[in-house]
Amino acid sequence: MPVTYTENPTDPKVTAKFNNKASSQYFDPCQEAANRSLKCLHRNPGDKDMCTDYFQAYRDCKKKWIEERKEEKRRQTKMSLW
């Protein structure tokens, strides 16, 4: 059964939190999915095959987040050219 992540990395609240953090502060909007992946590894003594759905949910979340950040940078670049 595929695992889905519950956090939405493109949610306006998450984006605002990211934009308002200090530049030296780390922020991962997909931390919940990462934590679930690690918990799975601990439950299944390092057996990565048992946790592939969790890993995929994390990758999907990160991909969505990175794509959104790239698009936001493109929009900002376009706006600064005008």
Order of alpha helices (4+ residues) and beta strands (2+ residues): alpha-alpha-alpha
